[in-house]
Amino acid sequence: MLGISKLALSVQPSATLAAGAKARQLRAQGVKVFDFSLGEPDFPTPEHICQAAIAAMKSGQTHYTIAHGTVELRTAISRWYKKVYNLDCTPDQIIVSNGAKHSIHNALLALVGPGDEVIIPTPFWVSYSDLVSMTGATPVLIPCGMEADFKVSAAQIKKAITPKTKLLLINSPSNPTGAVYTHAELEAIADLVLEANIGVISDEIYEQLVYGDAKATCFATLREGLKAKTITISGVSKTYAMTGWRIGWAIAPEAVVKAMANIQSQETSNPCSVSQAAAIAALDGPQECVGVMRKEFESRRDFVIKKLQGIPGIKCKVPPGAFYAFFDVSSYFGKSFAGKTVTDSASFCLLALEQAHVNLVQGSAFGAEGYARLSYATSKEVLEAGLDKLQDWLKTAV
């Protein structure tokens, strides 16, 4: 029998994907499941983007490209950042990968290894900690509770820095909390980064999904010299409903991009050629589709938060970005449902799925025990029916 490596044994499967798989199993058995587990827009990819992909296929763009992305796409990304954030970056400072997760992994592999530390504020996106651990580096977690709007302060980061600290991994707007750092909050962190001489991976994949007065900030633009210390991560998945197209990117100093490109050339070769052509159309084409999706997400957010805040025992704040509600369910710990007792967020979510057929993701997967995450990237009709089921089930607690 073949032995499994220590690395493989140490890595946990993605909790969000695992939750989605459980929901599919129940649906296959004929059970109607209200699945709020996956972070995936429910909108179709805009038509002009699909047409660009068809045109690319018909014109023969179905072969290998440069391993780190076509010059045309990297130029389009450069143009977009100059227009939106006034960030100057050349195509040689950009690498296109198979989704933003792949971009983060490549950046970590290029920059850290055994003996290094990477600071991660929690709650964090489920993959951050494991991606760091897979390099041999150590994730250093900083808890950030609801009372702080799930945001880390520069003072907390300073306290966590040691001689082994190489990177800070920050995410705004945030998955799972929807938190959005203000310009001033990020400026304080930027000043600390420059003072401490550490690098930053800034995951900005939800940058266009902000609501009300919230504004996304490109971290690399905050201070002179910060661009040389920052790896900016983003992609087309969330903004343009292109999760399955698998296109993400990193903007970084040229030497870092070259190292990441060498790694990627051995790992996966190039991202999908057709998807790259579609991504150009997404960035260069009409943007009205983004505004339509953003408006609908904001309306859903308001609906979901009002429903959750009306359920006894649940605590929830209004998230200013992304498309998640992250709410405190700890008041149900120790209570029983149909003879089964809730002991933690994992058992809460499991019982909600098994008994109410409502699929959530446990807070412990995000480094925040006591919470659950609900994605509102689905219709209001489904959200209303699912939340009603959840509320009715919670009433049965004893």
Secondary structure as GFF3:
##gff-version 3
##sequence-region A 1 398
A	DSSP	alpha_helix	6	10	.	.	.	ID=ss1
A	DSSP	alpha_helix	15	28	.	.	.	ID=ss2
A	DSSP	beta_strand	34	35	.	.	.	ID=ss3
A	DSSP	alpha_helix	47	58	.	.	.	ID=ss4
A	DSSP	alpha_helix	71	85	.	.	.	ID=ss5
A	DSSP	three_ten_helix	91	93	.	.	.	ID=ss6
A	DSSP	beta_strand	94	97	.	.	.	ID=ss7
A	DSSP	alpha_helix	100	111	.	.	.	ID=ss8
A	DSSP	beta_strand	117	122	.	.	.	ID=ss9
A	DSSP	alpha_helix	128	134	.	.	.	ID=ss10
A	DSSP	beta_strand	138	143	.	.	.	ID=ss11
A	DSSP	three_ten_helix	146	148	.	.	.	ID=ss12
A	DSSP	alpha_helix	154	160	.	.	.	ID=ss13
A	DSSP	beta_strand	165	171	.	.	.	ID=ss14
A	DSSP	alpha_helix	183	196	.	.	.	ID=ss15
A	DSSP	beta_strand	199	203	.	.	.	ID=ss16
A	DSSP	three_ten_helix	219	221	.	.	.	ID=ss17
A	DSSP	three_ten_helix	226	229	.	.	.	ID=ss18
A	DSSP	beta_strand	230	235	.	.	.	ID=ss19
A	DSSP	three_ten_helix	243	245	.	.	.	ID=ss20
A	DSSP	beta_strand	248	251	.	.	.	ID=ss21
A	DSSP	alpha_helix	254	267	.	.	.	ID=ss22
A	DSSP	alpha_helix	273	284	.	.	.	ID=ss23
A	DSSP	alpha_helix	288	309	.	.	.	ID=ss24
A	DSSP	beta_strand	324	328	.	.	.	ID=ss25
A	DSSP	three_ten_helix	330	332	.	.	.	ID=ss26
A	DSSP	beta_strand	336	337	.	.	.	ID=ss27
A	DSSP	beta_strand	340	341	.	.	.	ID=ss28
A	DSSP	alpha_helix	345	351	.	.	.	ID=ss29
A	DSSP	pi_helix	352	356	.	.	.	ID=ss30
A	DSSP	beta_strand	358	359	.	.	.	ID=ss31
A	DSSP	beta_strand	361	362	.	.	.	ID=ss32
A	DSSP	three_ten_helix	363	366	.	.	.	ID=ss33
A	DSSP	beta_strand	371	375	.	.	.	ID=ss34
A	DSSP	alpha_helix	380	394	.	.	.	ID=ss35
###
